[in-house]
Amino acid sequence: MVNIKVPKESSELHNNHCKANNYKTVEESISNAPIEILLQGITIMLQTEVNNINLYSLHLN
């Protein structure tokens, strides 16, 4: 799951941009975003479910 957060100043523009376009990837969305959104800055948060992590193979220095 991916969440894209933008500052309050560009949230309306971002919401309109997302409603008007149905991008399949984050890259598509960012590449086609209005410059005003990009200039204000964005935060991309990635989230996933992780099951059965094998910590025995970790090597800590």
Phi and psi restraints in degrees (value plus and minus 20) as a CYANA .aco file:
   2 VAL   PHI    -146.6  -106.6
   2 VAL   PSI     112.3   152.3
   3 ASN   PHI    -137.6   -97.6
   3 ASN   PSI     111.9   151.9
   4 ILE   PHI    -130.5   -90.5
   4 ILE   PSI     101.2   141.2
   5 LYS   PHI    -131.2   -91.2
   5 LYS   PSI     121.7   161.7
   6 VAL   PHI    -148.7  -108.7
   6 VAL   PSI     138.1   178.1
   7 PRO   PHI     -81.9   -41.9
   7 PRO   PSI     137.2   177.2
   8 LYS   PHI     -73.6   -33.6
   8 LYS   PSI     -57.1   -17.1
   9 GLU   PHI     -81.5   -41.5
   9 GLU   PSI     -48.9    -8.9
  10 SER   PHI    -133.9   -93.9
  10 SER   PSI      -8.8    31.2
  11 SER   PHI     -85.8   -45.8
  11 SER   PSI     -59.5   -19.5
  12 GLU   PHI     -85.0   -45.0
  12 GLU   PSI     -64.6   -24.6
  13 LEU   PHI     -81.6   -41.6
  13 LEU   PSI     -63.3   -23.3
  14 HIS   PHI     -82.6   -42.6
  14 HIS   PSI     -65.4   -25.4
  15 ASN   PHI     -81.6   -41.6
  15 ASN   PSI     -62.8   -22.8
  16 ASN   PHI     -84.6   -44.6
  16 ASN   PSI     -58.7   -18.7
  17 HIS   PHI     -83.1   -43.1
  17 HIS   PSI     -63.0   -23.0
  18 CYS   PHI     -88.9   -48.9
  18 CYS   PSI     -58.9   -18.9
  19 LYS   PHI     -86.5   -46.5
  19 LYS   PSI     -56.4   -16.4
  20 ALA   PHI     -99.3   -59.3
  20 ALA   PSI     -38.0     2.0
  21 ASN   PHI    -150.7  -110.7
  21 ASN   PSI     122.7   162.7
  22 ASN   PHI    -134.8   -94.8
  22 ASN   PSI      54.9    94.9
  23 TYR   PHI     -96.6   -56.6
  23 TYR   PSI     123.9   163.9
  24 LYS   PHI    -110.0   -70.0
  24 LYS   PSI     -43.1    -3.1
  25 THR   PHI    -150.9  -110.9
  25 THR   PSI     140.4   180.4
  26 VAL   PHI     -84.1   -44.1
  26 VAL   PSI     -60.3   -20.3
  27 GLU   PHI     -78.5   -38.5
  27 GLU   PSI     -64.0   -24.0
  28 GLU   PHI     -80.6   -40.6
  28 GLU   PSI     -65.7   -25.7
  29 SER   PHI     -82.8   -42.8
  29 SER   PSI     -66.8   -26.8
  30 ILE   PHI     -88.7   -48.7
  30 ILE   PSI     -62.2   -22.2
  31 SER   PHI     -82.5   -42.5
  31 SER   PSI     -49.7    -9.7
  32 ASN   PHI    -125.0   -85.0
  32 ASN   PSI     -13.8    26.2
  33 ALA   PHI     -91.1   -51.1
  33 ALA   PSI     124.1   164.1
  34 PRO   PHI     -79.9   -39.9
  34 PRO   PSI     124.6   164.6
  35 ILE   PHI     -78.0   -38.0
  35 ILE   PSI     -50.4   -10.4
  36 GLU   PHI     -81.1   -41.1
  36 GLU   PSI     -56.6   -16.6
  37 ILE   PHI     -88.4   -48.4
  37 ILE   PSI     -65.5   -25.5
  38 LEU   PHI     -85.8   -45.8
  38 LEU   PSI     -56.8   -16.8
  39 LEU   PHI     -88.0   -48.0
  39 LEU   PSI     -51.4   -11.4
  40 GLN   PHI     -95.0   -55.0
  40 GLN   PSI     -41.9    -1.9
  41 GLY   PHI      78.8   118.8
  41 GLY   PSI     130.7   170.7
  42 ILE   PHI    -156.8  -116.8
  42 ILE   PSI     136.7   176.7
  43 THR   PHI    -143.6  -103.6
  43 THR   PSI     107.6   147.6
  44 ILE   PHI    -129.6   -89.6
  44 ILE   PSI     100.7   140.7
  45 MET   PHI    -132.9   -92.9
  45 MET   PSI     104.2   144.2
  46 LEU   PHI    -121.8   -81.8
  46 LEU   PSI     117.6   157.6
  47 GLN   PHI    -158.1  -118.1
  47 GLN   PSI     117.5   157.5
  48 THR   PHI    -166.5  -126.5
  48 THR   PSI     139.5   179.5
  49 GLU   PHI    -112.7   -72.7
  49 GLU   PSI     113.6   153.6
  50 VAL   PHI    -139.5   -99.5
  50 VAL   PSI     106.3   146.3
  51 ASN   PHI    -144.8  -104.8
  51 ASN   PSI     126.1   166.1
  52 ASN   PHI      35.7    75.7
  52 ASN   PSI      35.2    75.2
  53 ILE   PHI     -99.1   -59.1
  53 ILE   PSI     110.0   150.0
  54 ASN   PHI    -113.3   -73.3
  54 ASN   PSI      79.9   119.9
  55 LEU   PHI    -101.8   -61.8
  55 LEU   PSI     -29.6    10.4
  56 TYR   PHI     -88.2   -48.2
  56 TYR   PSI     -42.5    -2.5
  57 SER   PHI    -109.1   -69.1
  57 SER   PSI     -22.6    17.4
  58 LEU   PHI     -92.7   -52.7
  58 LEU   PSI     117.0   157.0
  59 HIS   PHI    -137.6   -97.6
  59 HIS   PSI      94.7   134.7
  60 LEU   PHI    -118.4   -78.4
  60 LEU   PSI     115.4   155.4
